[in-house]
Amino acid sequence: MTTHHRPILPGDALENPVTGERFTFTHTAASTGGELLAFDFALRPGGAVPIPHVHPIQTERFEVVEGRMRFRLGLRTRLAGPGDVVEVAPGVAHSFANPGPDEARLRVEVRPALNMERMLAEVVALAHAGRLTRRGLPRDPREFARLARAYDREAHAPLLSVGVQRLLLAPLVRAAPKPASSAASAASA
């Protein structure tokens, strides 16, 4: 696999066969000068983001188009259906899942874009390479640490600051394998 990274372009799609997530990009960091990442998002029944997380400087907006979604926002749970909008402010721990019997479809906006699309592409490449657990986390803790460090401006663990997370993961990051693939090969998967 190559380590060359090409930007994800509007119209590119990524599908994670482990988590049941499908991303079809409508606006990318490259197409918006880094201001916005927007994508149509589909999630199979029972699908979920692997772990609760925090975006330290990004606002994430979800608009449910079809199906039902369950959002955890801090200590609150919110069920959302077609037409509902859920906005997650920077610093708020959150997770989401599809508790319904049908695929859920959403429109998602992330501001600013940062390197979120590259992070998604790397995780999808790991899924296609068979390097994720059934929950959607890297099997190798060193790989998990490398991803967490590489994208800690985009997302980090709840209840930890980025600095504490970096300190705790530093030994694993130093021993981590190189990235599985590029955004380009993941986007074509």
VENCORLIN-V615542 format. One record per helix or strand of 2 or more residues. SS is the DSSP state (~ for helix, > for strand). FROM is the first residue (numbers start at 1). TO is the last residue. If there is no record, write none. Layout:
# VENCORLIN-V615542
SS | FROM | TO
SS | FROM | TO
This chain:
# VENCORLIN-V615542
> | 13 | 16
> | 21 | 27
> | 37 | 43
> | 53 | 54
> | 59 | 66
> | 69 | 73
> | 76 | 80
> | 85 | 88
> | 94 | 97
> | 104 | 111
~ | 116 | 128
~ | 141 | 150
~ | 162 | 174
~ | 183 | 187
